[in-house]
């Protein structure tokens, strides 16, 4: 009886290991599929974003890695249509999609917290970008740092005044969010630019 119990336990252990391997494999494929599906979507229906999905996207940003856990970023969620329209003028070109967006997340940071604040903010932006796509929400990265608004001011100055942002913060980017007007085909994993990969040396 004891030997049978040991055998059953051994078999269960093997099955558990195999299950874990299978689940890990599925998770890896799932993540690759999400990355492959991610596209910059600039055309929206104008519908609002469900609060639950918006909170999930923000959670992905808050979970982002940051140097020495400084978390220099601040996320400003904009849903008001009039403010989104004004925000669409924060760039001389390249922000018009905000006119029909359901929401936008503006990412600012305090540069005094860390010298890698741009990298930290970029990681948060990328995470929210991916999460939005996985939820069926279209999104587009709108660069803010070192860009100019339609009225000639810097994007940083324009958005700070519009959203009442303290002077010690600097903009990194804006993530537009909206219900896509149409579907866009995913990237083909077989067409990845493998020539960009170098093993051991350039």
N, C-alpha and C positions, 0 to 999 in steps of 0.2 A: 504493500500500500504506500509505504514511504517512498520507494523508488518511483512509483507511478506518479506521486505528487511532485517529485523532483522533475520528472520528465515533463509533466504538464506545465510546471513553472518555467522550465527551460523553453518549451514551445511558445508559451505566452510571451516570454522575453524576446524571442526571435521575432514574433509577430509584431510586438510593440516597436522594436527597432525598425522593422520594415515599414510600419505605418508612419513612423517619424520621418524616415527617408522620403516616403511618398509625399507626405504633407509638405516637407521642406521643398521638394521638387516642384510641387504645385504652386507654392508661395513664390518661388523664384520665377517661374513662368508667368505667374499672375503679375508680378512687378514689372517684368520685361514687357508684357502685353500692355500694361498701363503706360509705360514709357513710350512704347511704339505708337500708341493711340494719341499721345499728347500732341496737339497741334495748336498754333496760335489762331484763335477764333476771333474775328473782328466784326462779325455780322450777327446781331441779336434781335430777338422778337420784341424786346422792350418789357417783357414780363419781369416781375420781381423774383428774387431768389428766395426759396423757402428758408425760413430761419434755421431749421435743423441742419440743412446743407451748408449754410453760411458759417454756422458755429463749428462744423466739422472741418471746413477749410481753414478756419482760424486756428483750430486745435493743431492742425498739421504745421502751421507756422510756429506756434508756441513750442512744439516738440523739436524744433530744429536745433541742430548742433550749433554751438558758438564757441569761439576761442575763450578758454578758461571760464566757461559758463557765465560770461559777462552779460549776455542777452541785451545788446545795446539797442535793439529795435523796439519801435512802438508802432502799432497798427491802428490806423484810423479807418473805420468802416463808414462808407458813404452810401446811402440809399435814396436820399432825397433827390427827386428828378431835377429840380432847379439847380442844386449844387453839382450834380453830375454834368449838367449842361455847361456850367461855368468851368468845371474841371476839364472838360474837353478842350478848353482854350489854354490849358496849362502848357501845351506844346505848340510851337508854330506849325508843326506837322506831326502826324502820327498818334493823335489822341482823339480823333473824331468819333471813334467807336463808342466812346463814353456817352454820347448823346442817346444811344439806344440801350445802354447797359442796364442791368437790373441792380447792380451794385459795383462798388470799387473798394479795394483795400489799398490805402496809401501807406507806404512803409517809410518811416523816418527813423533816425538814429541819433544818439548823442556821441559824436566822435571822440569826446574826452574819455569815454568808458573803455575804449580799446582802439588800437591802431589798425585792426582788421575789421572794422565795422562794415565796410562795403562787402567783404566776403561773407560776414555773418548775415547781413540783410539779403544777400543774393541766395544763400542757402534757404532762408525762410521763404523767399519769393518762389524759388523752384519747387519747394515742398507744397506750397499752396497751389501753385500752377498744376502740379501733378494730381493733387487731391481733387481739385475742381473737375478735371477731366474725368477722373474715376467715378465722379458722381453725376456725370452727364452735363456738367456746367461748362460752357465755353469760357475761355479766359485768354488774356493777352498781356504780356509784359510791356509796360510803357515806361521807358527809361526817363528818370527825372533828374538825376545828378548830372551836372555839366550839360544841361539842355536849356533851351530858350522858349519862353512862352510866346503866344501870339501877339501880345502887346509890347514885346521887346525886353521885358524883364526876364530874369532867370526863372526857370520853372520852380526852383526852390523858393524864391521871393514870392512868386504868384500864389503858390499853394499854401505857404505859411500864412499869408494874409487871409486867404479864402477860408482856411480851416482853423485859424487862431492858434497856430503852432508857435511855441516859445522859440526865441532866437537861438538857443543853444542846440537845437536839433537841426539836422540836415536831411533832405530828402534823398532816398535811394531810387525808388521806383513806385509805380502805380500798377496794381493788378486789376484789370477790368474783368467783370464777371457778368455773364448773361446766358439766357436760354438760346442755344444756337438756332439760327434760321434754317440751316441745312447741315447735313452730316458731311464730314471730310474724311476721306479714306486714311487708314493708319499708315505709318511708315512700314516699308517692307524690310524685315530684318535681314533678308538675303542681299539687300542693296546697301548695307552699311559700308562706309568708307574704310575698309580694313587697312588701306595704305597709311592711315593715320596712326596705326599701332606700330611701335618699334620695340623689339625684344632685346634686352641687355644694353644695346647702344642705339644711337639715332640712325 
